[in-house]
């Protein structure tokens, strides 16, 4: 696949200098740079997913107990009956 990009003059100069010093082609250096950047970003994303950040917290809690206020408890019971939940 062919991909064309425009580099600012300072980045083009850096690429040309590196190509001359290493004896490698500019396209080879660009392919390596893209590959390394993509691999780095994918590794960072794999570690920093929302699940990975909070997995030690998942399942750590418990369901709230029934409210002690009579009116709130009545509403709580109706909602649990409506959604067929076990009152415990």
PDB file of N, CA, C and O in Angstrom:
ATOM      1  N   UNK A   1       0.851  -1.173   0.000  1.00  0.00           N
ATOM      2  CA  UNK A   1       0.000   0.000   0.000  1.00  0.00           C
ATOM      3  C   UNK A   1       0.894   1.232   0.000  1.00  0.00           C
ATOM      4  O   UNK A   1       1.872   1.299   0.745  1.00  0.00           O
ATOM      5  N   UNK A   2       0.565   2.176  -0.812  1.00  0.00           N
ATOM      6  CA  UNK A   2       1.324   3.413  -0.886  1.00  0.00           C
ATOM      7  C   UNK A   2       0.604   4.476  -0.080  1.00  0.00           C
ATOM      8  O   UNK A   2      -0.609   4.652  -0.197  1.00  0.00           O
ATOM      9  N   UNK A   3       1.365   5.178   0.735  1.00  0.00           N
ATOM     10  CA  UNK A   3       0.821   6.252   1.561  1.00  0.00           C
ATOM     11  C   UNK A   3       1.744   7.447   1.430  1.00  0.00           C
ATOM     12  O   UNK A   3       2.954   7.329   1.625  1.00  0.00           O
ATOM     13  N   UNK A   4       1.187   8.576   1.105  1.00  0.00           N
ATOM     14  CA  UNK A   4       1.994   9.788   0.965  1.00  0.00           C
ATOM     15  C   UNK A   4       1.699  10.715   2.132  1.00  0.00           C
ATOM     16  O   UNK A   4       0.545  10.922   2.507  1.00  0.00           O
ATOM     17  N   UNK A   5       2.757  11.264   2.696  1.00  0.00           N
ATOM     18  CA  UNK A   5       2.586  12.232   3.774  1.00  0.00           C
ATOM     19  C   UNK A   5       3.475  13.438   3.498  1.00  0.00           C
ATOM     20  O   UNK A   5       4.486  13.331   2.805  1.00  0.00           O
ATOM     21  N   UNK A   6       3.090  14.572   4.042  1.00  0.00           N
ATOM     22  CA  UNK A   6       3.914  15.766   3.926  1.00  0.00           C
ATOM     23  C   UNK A   6       4.495  16.060   5.298  1.00  0.00           C
ATOM     24  O   UNK A   6       3.762  16.175   6.280  1.00  0.00           O
ATOM     25  N   UNK A   7       5.795  16.178   5.360  1.00  0.00           N
ATOM     26  CA  UNK A   7       6.473  16.497   6.603  1.00  0.00           C
ATOM     27  C   UNK A   7       6.868  17.963   6.596  1.00  0.00           C
ATOM     28  O   UNK A   7       7.214  18.513   5.550  1.00  0.00           O
ATOM     29  N   UNK A   8       6.818  18.592   7.751  1.00  0.00           N
ATOM     30  CA  UNK A   8       7.355  19.954   7.841  1.00  0.00           C
ATOM     31  C   UNK A   8       8.855  19.930   7.517  1.00  0.00           C
ATOM     32  O   UNK A   8       9.495  18.891   7.685  1.00  0.00           O
ATOM     33  N   UNK A   9       9.410  21.011   7.074  1.00  0.00           N
ATOM     34  CA  UNK A   9      10.828  21.033   6.682  1.00  0.00           C
ATOM     35  C   UNK A   9      11.783  20.519   7.756  1.00  0.00           C
ATOM     36  O   UNK A   9      12.750  19.826   7.437  1.00  0.00           O
ATOM     37  N   UNK A  10      11.531  20.844   9.018  1.00  0.00           N
ATOM     38  CA  UNK A  10      12.444  20.391  10.078  1.00  0.00           C
ATOM     39  C   UNK A  10      12.390  18.874  10.263  1.00  0.00           C
ATOM     40  O   UNK A  10      13.419  18.248  10.519  1.00  0.00           O
ATOM     41  N   UNK A  11      11.199  18.277  10.135  1.00  0.00           N
ATOM     42  CA  UNK A  11      11.088  16.824  10.252  1.00  0.00           C
ATOM     43  C   UNK A  11      11.707  16.136   9.033  1.00  0.00           C
ATOM     44  O   UNK A  11      12.339  15.088   9.164  1.00  0.00           O
ATOM     45  N   UNK A  12      11.525  16.727   7.848  1.00  0.00           N
ATOM     46  CA  UNK A  12      12.137  16.182   6.635  1.00  0.00           C
ATOM     47  C   UNK A  12      13.656  16.207   6.762  1.00  0.00           C
ATOM     48  O   UNK A  12      14.325  15.253   6.363  1.00  0.00           O
ATOM     49  N   UNK A  13      14.203  17.280   7.309  1.00  0.00           N
ATOM     50  CA  UNK A  13      15.655  17.388   7.489  1.00  0.00           C
ATOM     51  C   UNK A  13      16.159  16.329   8.462  1.00  0.00           C
ATOM     52  O   UNK A  13      17.206  15.722   8.237  1.00  0.00           O
ATOM     53  N   UNK A  14      15.411  16.107   9.547  1.00  0.00           N
ATOM     54  CA  UNK A  14      15.794  15.071  10.510  1.00  0.00           C
ATOM     55  C   UNK A  14      15.816  13.695   9.853  1.00  0.00           C
ATOM     56  O   UNK A  14      16.747  12.917  10.055  1.00  0.00           O
ATOM     57  N   UNK A  15      14.790  13.405   9.070  1.00  0.00           N
ATOM     58  CA  UNK A  15      14.696  12.113   8.396  1.00  0.00           C
ATOM     59  C   UNK A  15      15.845  11.935   7.395  1.00  0.00           C
ATOM     60  O   UNK A  15      16.448  10.864   7.330  1.00  0.00           O
ATOM     61  N   UNK A  16      16.141  12.963   6.629  1.00  0.00           N
ATOM     62  CA  UNK A  16      17.235  12.895   5.663  1.00  0.00           C
ATOM     63  C   UNK A  16      18.581  12.682   6.363  1.00  0.00           C
ATOM     64  O   UNK A  16      19.402  11.881   5.918  1.00  0.00           O
ATOM     65  N   UNK A  17      18.792  13.410   7.461  1.00  0.00           N
ATOM     66  CA  UNK A  17      20.039  13.268   8.214  1.00  0.00           C
ATOM     67  C   UNK A  17      20.197  11.857   8.757  1.00  0.00           C
ATOM     68  O   UNK A  17      21.269  11.262   8.653  1.00  0.00           O
ATOM     69  N   UNK A  18      19.119  11.318   9.343  1.00  0.00           N
ATOM     70  CA  UNK A  18      19.175   9.964   9.890  1.00  0.00           C
ATOM     71  C   UNK A  18      19.411   8.940   8.791  1.00  0.00           C
ATOM     72  O   UNK A  18      20.183   7.999   8.976  1.00  0.00           O
ATOM     73  N   UNK A  19      18.762   9.112   7.660  1.00  0.00           N
ATOM     74  CA  UNK A  19      18.941   8.179   6.540  1.00  0.00           C
ATOM     75  C   UNK A  19      20.392   8.193   6.066  1.00  0.00           C
ATOM     76  O   UNK A  19      20.964   7.140   5.785  1.00  0.00           O
ATOM     77  N   UNK A  20      20.975   9.361   5.977  1.00  0.00           N
ATOM     78  CA  UNK A  20      22.376   9.457   5.541  1.00  0.00           C
ATOM     79  C   UNK A  20      23.316   8.812   6.558  1.00  0.00           C
ATOM     80  O   UNK A  20      24.235   8.079   6.192  1.00  0.00           O
ATOM     81  N   UNK A  21      23.076   9.093   7.832  1.00  0.00           N
ATOM     82  CA  UNK A  21      23.971   8.573   8.878  1.00  0.00           C
ATOM     83  C   UNK A  21      23.876   7.057   9.033  1.00  0.00           C
ATOM     84  O   UNK A  21      24.873   6.398   9.327  1.00  0.00           O
ATOM     85  N   UNK A  22      22.680   6.507   8.836  1.00  0.00           N
ATOM     86  CA  UNK A  22      22.492   5.070   9.040  1.00  0.00           C
ATOM     87  C   UNK A  22      22.622   4.267   7.751  1.00  0.00           C
ATOM     88  O   UNK A  22      22.759   3.044   7.783  1.00  0.00           O
ATOM     89  N   UNK A  23      22.578   4.960   6.622  1.00  0.00           N
ATOM     90  CA  UNK A  23      22.657   4.249   5.345  1.00  0.00           C
ATOM     91  C   UNK A  23      21.359   3.524   5.004  1.00  0.00           C
ATOM     92  O   UNK A  23      21.350   2.619   4.170  1.00  0.00           O
ATOM     93  N   UNK A  24      20.291   3.912   5.634  1.00  0.00           N
ATOM     94  CA  UNK A  24      18.994   3.281   5.373  1.00  0.00           C
ATOM     95  C   UNK A  24      18.120   4.232   4.556  1.00  0.00           C
ATOM     96  O   UNK A  24      18.334   5.444   4.555  1.00  0.00           O
ATOM     97  N   UNK A  25      17.147   3.670   3.870  1.00  0.00           N
ATOM     98  CA  UNK A  25      16.230   4.488   3.084  1.00  0.00           C
ATOM     99  C   UNK A  25      15.222   5.185   3.992  1.00  0.00           C
ATOM    100  O   UNK A  25      14.870   4.678   5.057  1.00  0.00           O
ATOM    101  N   UNK A  26      14.765   6.357   3.553  1.00  0.00           N
ATOM    102  CA  UNK A  26      13.793   7.113   4.336  1.00  0.00           C
ATOM    103  C   UNK A  26      12.502   6.318   4.528  1.00  0.00           C
ATOM    104  O   UNK A  26      11.908   6.337   5.607  1.00  0.00           O
ATOM    105  N   UNK A  27      12.075   5.625   3.485  1.00  0.00           N
ATOM    106  CA  UNK A  27      10.833   4.848   3.596  1.00  0.00           C
ATOM    107  C   UNK A  27      10.979   3.728   4.619  1.00  0.00           C
ATOM    108  O   UNK A  27      10.030   3.412   5.337  1.00  0.00           O
ATOM    109  N   UNK A  28      12.170   3.125   4.687  1.00  0.00           N
ATOM    110  CA  UNK A  28      12.418   2.075   5.671  1.00  0.00           C
ATOM    111  C   UNK A  28      12.342   2.646   7.090  1.00  0.00           C
ATOM    112  O   UNK A  28      11.752   2.036   7.981  1.00  0.00           O
ATOM    113  N   UNK A  29      12.940   3.809   7.286  1.00  0.00           N
ATOM    114  CA  UNK A  29      12.893   4.461   8.602  1.00  0.00           C
ATOM    115  C   UNK A  29      11.454   4.829   8.988  1.00  0.00           C
ATOM    116  O   UNK A  29      11.057   4.686  10.144  1.00  0.00           O
ATOM    117  N   UNK A  30      10.683   5.301   8.011  1.00  0.00           N
ATOM    118  CA  UNK A  30       9.288   5.675   8.291  1.00  0.00           C
ATOM    119  C   UNK A  30       8.459   4.438   8.649  1.00  0.00           C
ATOM    120  O   UNK A  30       7.640   4.494   9.566  1.00  0.00           O
ATOM    121  N   UNK A  31       8.660   3.332   7.944  1.00  0.00           N
ATOM    122  CA  UNK A  31       7.926   2.108   8.268  1.00  0.00           C
ATOM    123  C   UNK A  31       8.253   1.646   9.687  1.00  0.00           C
ATOM    124  O   UNK A  31       7.364   1.247  10.439  1.00  0.00           O
ATOM    125  N   UNK A  32       9.532   1.703  10.043  1.00  0.00           N
ATOM    126  CA  UNK A  32       9.937   1.295  11.383  1.00  0.00           C
ATOM    127  C   UNK A  32       9.317   2.219  12.434  1.00  0.00           C
ATOM    128  O   UNK A  32       8.843   1.756  13.471  1.00  0.00           O
ATOM    129  N   UNK A  33       9.322   3.513  12.165  1.00  0.00           N
ATOM    130  CA  UNK A  33       8.759   4.476  13.115  1.00  0.00           C
ATOM    131  C   UNK A  33       7.260   4.239  13.326  1.00  0.00           C
ATOM    132  O   UNK A  33       6.775   4.269  14.457  1.00  0.00           O
ATOM    133  N   UNK A  34       6.535   4.005  12.231  1.00  0.00           N
ATOM    134  CA  UNK A  34       5.093   3.754  12.333  1.00  0.00           C
ATOM    135  C   UNK A  34       4.841   2.460  13.097  1.00  0.00           C
ATOM    136  O   UNK A  34       3.974   2.416  13.969  1.00  0.00           O
ATOM    137  N   UNK A  35       5.588   1.409  12.781  1.00  0.00           N
ATOM    138  CA  UNK A  35       5.426   0.120  13.454  1.00  0.00           C
ATOM    139  C   UNK A  35       5.680   0.250  14.957  1.00  0.00           C
ATOM    140  O   UNK A  35       4.888  -0.232  15.767  1.00  0.00           O
ATOM    141  N   UNK A  36       6.786   0.903  15.328  1.00  0.00           N
ATOM    142  CA  UNK A  36       7.119   1.043  16.742  1.00  0.00           C
ATOM    143  C   UNK A  36       6.110   1.903  17.488  1.00  0.00           C
ATOM    144  O   UNK A  36       5.755   1.592  18.625  1.00  0.00           O
ATOM    145  N   UNK A  37       5.646   2.976  16.866  1.00  0.00           N
ATOM    146  CA  UNK A  37       4.647   3.830  17.513  1.00  0.00           C
ATOM    147  C   UNK A  37       3.336   3.084  17.712  1.00  0.00           C
ATOM    148  O   UNK A  37       2.735   3.164  18.783  1.00  0.00           O
ATOM    149  N   UNK A  38       2.890   2.366  16.701  1.00  0.00           N
ATOM    150  CA  UNK A  38       1.624   1.616  16.814  1.00  0.00           C
ATOM    151  C   UNK A  38       1.723   0.525  17.882  1.00  0.00           C
ATOM    152  O   UNK A  38       0.797   0.350  18.673  1.00  0.00           O
ATOM    153  N   UNK A  39       2.828  -0.203  17.910  1.00  0.00           N
ATOM    154  CA  UNK A  39       3.001  -1.241  18.924  1.00  0.00           C
ATOM    155  C   UNK A  39       3.001  -0.644  20.323  1.00  0.00           C
ATOM    156  O   UNK A  39       2.377  -1.189  21.234  1.00  0.00           O
ATOM    157  N   UNK A  40       3.692   0.466  20.495  1.00  0.00           N
ATOM    158  CA  UNK A  40       3.750   1.131  21.801  1.00  0.00           C
ATOM    159  C   UNK A  40       2.355   1.572  22.249  1.00  0.00           C
ATOM    160  O   UNK A  40       1.963   1.343  23.393  1.00  0.00           O
ATOM    161  N   UNK A  41       1.613   2.203  21.343  1.00  0.00           N
ATOM    162  CA  UNK A  41       0.281   2.701  21.696  1.00  0.00           C
ATOM    163  C   UNK A  41      -0.676   1.553  21.995  1.00  0.00           C
ATOM    164  O   UNK A  41      -1.500   1.663  22.903  1.00  0.00           O
ATOM    165  N   UNK A  42      -0.583   0.460  21.252  1.00  0.00           N
ATOM    166  CA  UNK A  42      -1.444  -0.698  21.504  1.00  0.00           C
ATOM    167  C   UNK A  42      -1.133  -1.335  22.852  1.00  0.00           C
ATOM    168  O   UNK A  42      -2.047  -1.752  23.563  1.00  0.00           O
ATOM    169  N   UNK A  43       0.153  -1.415  23.213  1.00  0.00           N
ATOM    170  CA  UNK A  43       0.529  -1.952  24.531  1.00  0.00           C
ATOM    171  C   UNK A  43      -0.024  -1.072  25.646  1.00  0.00           C
ATOM    172  O   UNK A  43      -0.556  -1.578  26.634  1.00  0.00           O
ATOM    173  N   UNK A  44       0.099   0.234  25.490  1.00  0.00           N
ATOM    174  CA  UNK A  44      -0.394   1.158  26.509  1.00  0.00           C
ATOM    175  C   UNK A  44      -1.906   1.046  26.662  1.00  0.00           C
ATOM    176  O   UNK A  44      -2.422   1.063  27.780  1.00  0.00           O
ATOM    177  N   UNK A  45      -2.607   0.934  25.556  1.00  0.00           N
ATOM    178  CA  UNK A  45      -4.065   0.813  25.617  1.00  0.00           C
ATOM    179  C   UNK A  45      -4.484  -0.511  26.225  1.00  0.00           C
ATOM    180  O   UNK A  45      -5.478  -0.565  26.950  1.00  0.00           O
ATOM    181  N   UNK A  46      -3.756  -1.572  25.951  1.00  0.00           N
ATOM    182  CA  UNK A  46      -4.121  -2.884  26.485  1.00  0.00           C
ATOM    183  C   UNK A  46      -4.015  -2.887  28.004  1.00  0.00           C
ATOM    184  O   UNK A  46      -4.811  -3.543  28.676  1.00  0.00           O
ATOM    185  N   UNK A  47      -3.071  -2.182  28.538  1.00  0.00           N
ATOM    186  CA  UNK A  47      -2.873  -2.140  29.984  1.00  0.00           C
ATOM    187  C   UNK A  47      -3.857  -1.179  30.638  1.00  0.00           C
ATOM    188  O   UNK A  47      -4.307  -1.413  31.760  1.00  0.00           O
ATOM    189  N   UNK A  48      -4.185  -0.115  29.949  1.00  0.00           N
ATOM    190  CA  UNK A  48      -4.969   0.936  30.572  1.00  0.00           C
ATOM    191  C   UNK A  48      -6.460   0.909  30.213  1.00  0.00           C
ATOM    192  O   UNK A  48      -7.103   1.959  30.194  1.00  0.00           O
ATOM    193  N   UNK A  49      -7.016  -0.270  29.928  1.00  0.00           N
ATOM    194  CA  UNK A  49      -8.442  -0.327  29.644  1.00  0.00           C
ATOM    195  C   UNK A  49      -9.212  -0.050  30.932  1.00  0.00           C
ATOM    196  O   UNK A  49      -8.694  -0.302  32.021  1.00  0.00           O
ATOM    197  N   UNK A  50     -10.415   0.453  30.831  1.00  0.00           N
ATOM    198  CA  UNK A  50     -11.196   0.691  32.040  1.00  0.00           C
ATOM    199  C   UNK A  50     -11.348  -0.562  32.898  1.00  0.00           C
ATOM    200  O   UNK A  50     -11.320  -0.480  34.126  1.00  0.00           O
ATOM    201  N   UNK A  51     -11.506  -1.714  32.262  1.00  0.00           N
ATOM    202  CA  UNK A  51     -11.634  -2.950  33.025  1.00  0.00           C
ATOM    203  C   UNK A  51     -10.356  -3.237  33.805  1.00  0.00           C
ATOM    204  O   UNK A  51     -10.401  -3.558  34.992  1.00  0.00           O
ATOM    205  N   UNK A  52      -9.213  -3.117  33.123  1.00  0.00           N
ATOM    206  CA  UNK A  52      -7.939  -3.395  33.787  1.00  0.00           C
ATOM    207  C   UNK A  52      -7.721  -2.452  34.968  1.00  0.00           C
ATOM    208  O   UNK A  52      -7.208  -2.869  36.006  1.00  0.00           O
ATOM    209  N   UNK A  53      -8.104  -1.196  34.818  1.00  0.00           N
ATOM    210  CA  UNK A  53      -7.904  -0.223  35.895  1.00  0.00           C
ATOM    211  C   UNK A  53      -8.776  -0.524  37.109  1.00  0.00           C
ATOM    212  O   UNK A  53      -8.374  -0.224  38.234  1.00  0.00           O
ATOM    213  N   UNK A  54      -9.954  -1.106  36.914  1.00  0.00           N
ATOM    214  CA  UNK A  54     -10.865  -1.316  38.029  1.00  0.00           C
ATOM    215  C   UNK A  54     -11.174  -2.748  38.370  1.00  0.00           C
ATOM    216  O   UNK A  54     -12.057  -3.005  39.189  1.00  0.00           O
ATOM    217  N   UNK A  55     -10.466  -3.707  37.760  1.00  0.00           N
ATOM    218  CA  UNK A  55     -10.837  -5.112  37.940  1.00  0.00           C
ATOM    219  C   UNK A  55     -10.744  -5.569  39.396  1.00  0.00           C
ATOM    220  O   UNK A  55     -11.467  -6.483  39.794  1.00  0.00           O
ATOM    221  N   UNK A  56      -9.883  -4.964  40.189  1.00  0.00           N
ATOM    222  CA  UNK A  56      -9.801  -5.369  41.594  1.00  0.00           C
ATOM    223  C   UNK A  56     -11.000  -4.869  42.397  1.00  0.00           C
ATOM    224  O   UNK A  56     -11.205  -5.301  43.532  1.00  0.00           O
ATOM    225  N   UNK A  57     -11.788  -3.969  41.824  1.00  0.00           N
ATOM    226  CA  UNK A  57     -12.963  -3.440  42.519  1.00  0.00           C
ATOM    227  C   UNK A  57     -14.256  -4.144  42.124  1.00  0.00           C
ATOM    228  O   UNK A  57     -15.238  -4.091  42.864  1.00  0.00           O
ATOM    229  N   UNK A  58     -14.268  -4.796  40.976  1.00  0.00           N
ATOM    230  CA  UNK A  58     -15.492  -5.431  40.499  1.00  0.00           C
ATOM    231  C   UNK A  58     -15.868  -6.591  41.397  1.00  0.00           C
ATOM    232  O   UNK A  58     -15.030  -7.435  41.713  1.00  0.00           O
ATOM    233  N   UNK A  59     -17.116  -6.636  41.808  1.00  0.00           N
ATOM    234  CA  UNK A  59     -17.606  -7.716  42.647  1.00  0.00           C
ATOM    235  C   UNK A  59     -17.226  -7.560  44.106  1.00  0.00           C
ATOM    236  O   UNK A  59     -17.508  -8.442  44.917  1.00  0.00           O
ATOM    237  N   UNK A  60     -16.594  -6.458  44.449  1.00  0.00           N
ATOM    238  CA  UNK A  60     -16.143  -6.273  45.828  1.00  0.00           C
ATOM    239  C   UNK A  60     -17.273  -5.784  46.740  1.00  0.00           C
ATOM    240  O   UNK A  60     -17.171  -5.885  47.963  1.00  0.00           O
ATOM    241  N   UNK A  61     -18.326  -5.266  46.161  1.00  0.00           N
ATOM    242  CA  UNK A  61     -19.408  -4.701  46.969  1.00  0.00           C
ATOM    243  C   UNK A  61     -20.493  -5.714  47.285  1.00  0.00           C
ATOM    244  O   UNK A  61     -20.365  -6.901  46.986  1.00  0.00           O
ATOM    245  N   UNK A  62     -21.554  -5.228  47.890  1.00  0.00           N
ATOM    246  CA  UNK A  62     -22.701  -6.074  48.197  1.00  0.00           C
ATOM    247  C   UNK A  62     -23.970  -5.269  47.956  1.00  0.00           C
ATOM    248  O   UNK A  62     -23.935  -4.041  47.879  1.00  0.00           O
ATOM    249  N   UNK A  63     -25.072  -5.963  47.839  1.00  0.00           N
ATOM    250  CA  UNK A  63     -26.343  -5.285  47.610  1.00  0.00           C
ATOM    251  C   UNK A  63     -26.765  -4.538  48.864  1.00  0.00           C
ATOM    252  O   UNK A  63     -26.519  -4.979  49.987  1.00  0.00           O
ATOM    253  N   UNK A  64     -27.396  -3.415  48.650  1.00  0.00           N
ATOM    254  CA  UNK A  64     -27.875  -2.625  49.779  1.00  0.00           C
ATOM    255  C   UNK A  64     -29.014  -3.363  50.485  1.00  0.00           C
ATOM    256  O   UNK A  64     -29.808  -4.054  49.847  1.00  0.00           O
ATOM    257  N   UNK A  65     -29.080  -3.210  51.782  1.00  0.00           N
ATOM    258  CA  UNK A  65     -30.167  -3.834  52.538  1.00  0.00           C
ATOM    259  C   UNK A  65     -31.434  -3.001  52.382  1.00  0.00           C
ATOM    260  O   UNK A  65     -31.401  -1.858  51.927  1.00  0.00           O
ATOM    261  N   UNK A  66     -32.543  -3.604  52.770  1.00  0.00           N
ATOM    262  CA  UNK A  66     -33.830  -2.919  52.655  1.00  0.00           C
ATOM    263  C   UNK A  66     -33.842  -1.689  53.559  1.00  0.00           C
ATOM    264  O   UNK A  66     -33.301  -1.723  54.664  1.00  0.00           O
ATOM    265  N   UNK A  67     -34.461  -0.598  53.089  1.00  0.00           N
ATOM    266  CA  UNK A  67     -34.526   0.611  53.900  1.00  0.00           C
ATOM    267  C   UNK A  67     -35.344   0.392  55.176  1.00  0.00           C
ATOM    268  O   UNK A  67     -36.252  -0.439  55.204  1.00  0.00           O
ATOM    269  N   UNK A  68     -35.021   1.129  56.208  1.00  0.00           N
ATOM    270  CA  UNK A  68     -35.745   0.990  57.474  1.00  0.00           C
ATOM    271  C   UNK A  68     -37.003   1.864  57.508  1.00  0.00           C
ATOM    272  O   UNK A  68     -37.941   1.559  58.243  1.00  0.00           O
ATOM    273  N   UNK A  69     -37.034   2.924  56.738  1.00  0.00           N
ATOM    274  CA  UNK A  69     -38.208   3.792  56.679  1.00  0.00           C
ATOM    275  C   UNK A  69     -39.361   3.003  56.061  1.00  0.00           C
ATOM    276  O   UNK A  69     -39.192   2.429  54.985  1.00  0.00           O
ATOM    277  N   UNK A  70     -40.546   2.957  56.719  1.00  0.00           N
ATOM    278  CA  UNK A  70     -41.662   2.133  56.220  1.00  0.00           C
ATOM    279  C   UNK A  70     -42.091   2.466  54.789  1.00  0.00           C
ATOM    280  O   UNK A  70     -42.332   1.558  53.994  1.00  0.00           O
ATOM    281  N   UNK A  71     -42.187   3.734  54.458  1.00  0.00           N
ATOM    282  CA  UNK A  71     -42.619   4.118  53.109  1.00  0.00           C
ATOM    283  C   UNK A  71     -41.574   3.703  52.076  1.00  0.00           C
ATOM    284  O   UNK A  71     -41.913   3.152  51.028  1.00  0.00           O
ATOM    285  N   UNK A  72     -40.314   3.967  52.372  1.00  0.00           N
ATOM    286  CA  UNK A  72     -39.249   3.584  51.452  1.00  0.00           C
ATOM    287  C   UNK A  72     -39.151   2.064  51.312  1.00  0.00           C
ATOM    288  O   UNK A  72     -38.858   1.547  50.234  1.00  0.00           O
ATOM    289  N   UNK A  73     -39.403   1.353  52.425  1.00  0.00           N
ATOM    290  CA  UNK A  73     -39.349  -0.109  52.374  1.00  0.00           C
ATOM    291  C   UNK A  73     -40.472  -0.664  51.494  1.00  0.00           C
ATOM    292  O   UNK A  73     -40.279  -1.633  50.759  1.00  0.00           O
ATOM    293  N   UNK A  74     -41.649  -0.033  51.581  1.00  0.00           N
ATOM    294  CA  UNK A  74     -42.779  -0.466  50.759  1.00  0.00           C
ATOM    295  C   UNK A  74     -42.453  -0.277  49.272  1.00  0.00           C
ATOM    296  O   UNK A  74     -42.726  -1.159  48.458  1.00  0.00           O
ATOM    297  N   UNK A  75     -41.877   0.857  48.927  1.00  0.00           N
ATOM    298  CA  UNK A  75     -41.484   1.128  47.543  1.00  0.00           C
ATOM    299  C   UNK A  75     -40.410   0.129  47.109  1.00  0.00           C
ATOM    300  O   UNK A  75     -40.455  -0.398  45.998  1.00  0.00           O
ATOM    301  N   UNK A  76     -39.452  -0.124  47.989  1.00  0.00           N
ATOM    302  CA  UNK A  76     -38.369  -1.069  47.719  1.00  0.00           C
ATOM    303  C   UNK A  76     -38.928  -2.455  47.408  1.00  0.00           C
ATOM    304  O   UNK A  76     -38.499  -3.111  46.460  1.00  0.00           O
ATOM    305  N   UNK A  77     -39.912  -2.900  48.238  1.00  0.00           N
ATOM    306  CA  UNK A  77     -40.532  -4.212  48.018  1.00  0.00           C
ATOM    307  C   UNK A  77     -41.254  -4.270  46.682  1.00  0.00           C
ATOM    308  O   UNK A  77     -41.133  -5.256  45.955  1.00  0.00           O
ATOM    309  N   UNK A  78     -42.008  -3.217  46.348  1.00  0.00           N
ATOM    310  CA  UNK A  78     -42.745  -3.173  45.078  1.00  0.00           C
ATOM    311  C   UNK A  78     -41.782  -3.253  43.896  1.00  0.00           C
ATOM    312  O   UNK A  78     -42.039  -3.971  42.929  1.00  0.00           O
ATOM    313  N   UNK A  79     -40.690  -2.525  43.973  1.00  0.00           N
ATOM    314  CA  UNK A  79     -39.724  -2.559  42.887  1.00  0.00           C
ATOM    315  C   UNK A  79     -39.102  -3.941  42.745  1.00  0.00           C
ATOM    316  O   UNK A  79     -38.923  -4.432  41.630  1.00  0.00           O
ATOM    317  N   UNK A  80     -38.774  -4.564  43.864  1.00  0.00           N
ATOM    318  CA  UNK A  80     -38.199  -5.898  43.804  1.00  0.00           C
ATOM    319  C   UNK A  80     -39.204  -6.921  43.281  1.00  0.00           C
ATOM    320  O   UNK A  80     -38.830  -7.831  42.542  1.00  0.00           O
ATOM    321  N   UNK A  81     -40.463  -6.781  43.654  1.00  0.00           N
ATOM    322  CA  UNK A  81     -41.498  -7.686  43.129  1.00  0.00           C
ATOM    323  C   UNK A  81     -41.661  -7.482  41.624  1.00  0.00           C
ATOM    324  O   UNK A  81     -41.793  -8.437  40.859  1.00  0.00           O
ATOM    325  N   UNK A  82     -41.647  -6.213  41.224  1.00  0.00           N
ATOM    326  CA  UNK A  82     -41.808  -5.904  39.809  1.00  0.00           C
ATOM    327  C   UNK A  82     -40.678  -6.516  38.977  1.00  0.00           C
ATOM    328  O   UNK A  82     -40.912  -7.009  37.874  1.00  0.00           O
ATOM    329  N   UNK A  83     -39.481  -6.481  39.498  1.00  0.00           N
ATOM    330  CA  UNK A  83     -38.321  -6.983  38.771  1.00  0.00           C
ATOM    331  C   UNK A  83     -37.944  -8.400  39.180  1.00  0.00           C
ATOM    332  O   UNK A  83     -36.893  -8.914  38.795  1.00  0.00           O
ATOM    333  N   UNK A  84     -38.819  -9.022  39.966  1.00  0.00           N
ATOM    334  CA  UNK A  84     -38.676 -10.426  40.378  1.00  0.00           C
ATOM    335  C   UNK A  84     -37.319 -10.704  41.004  1.00  0.00           C
ATOM    336  O   UNK A  84     -36.624 -11.643  40.615  1.00  0.00           O
ATOM    337  N   UNK A  85     -36.952  -9.889  41.964  1.00  0.00           N
ATOM    338  CA  UNK A  85     -35.685 -10.082  42.663  1.00  0.00           C
ATOM    339  C   UNK A  85     -35.938 -10.757  43.996  1.00  0.00           C
ATOM    340  O   UNK A  85     -36.998 -10.599  44.603  1.00  0.00           O
ATOM    341  N   UNK A  86     -34.975 -11.489  44.424  1.00  0.00           N
ATOM    342  CA  UNK A  86     -35.066 -12.173  45.703  1.00  0.00           C
ATOM    343  C   UNK A  86     -34.800 -11.160  46.827  1.00  0.00           C
ATOM    344  O   UNK A  86     -33.787 -10.461  46.811  1.00  0.00           O
ATOM    345  N   UNK A  87     -35.713 -11.088  47.796  1.00  0.00           N
ATOM    346  CA  UNK A  87     -35.565 -10.128  48.893  1.00  0.00           C
ATOM    347  C   UNK A  87     -34.600 -10.638  49.957  1.00  0.00           C
ATOM    348  O   UNK A  87     -34.205  -9.865  50.830  1.00  0.00           O
ATOM    349  N   UNK A  88     -34.227 -11.842  49.919  1.00  0.00           N
ATOM    350  CA  UNK A  88     -33.237 -12.375  50.832  1.00  0.00           C
ATOM    351  C   UNK A  88     -33.760 -12.596  52.158  1.00  0.00           C
ATOM    352  O   UNK A  88     -33.032 -13.047  53.042  1.00  0.00           O
TER     353      UNK A  88
END
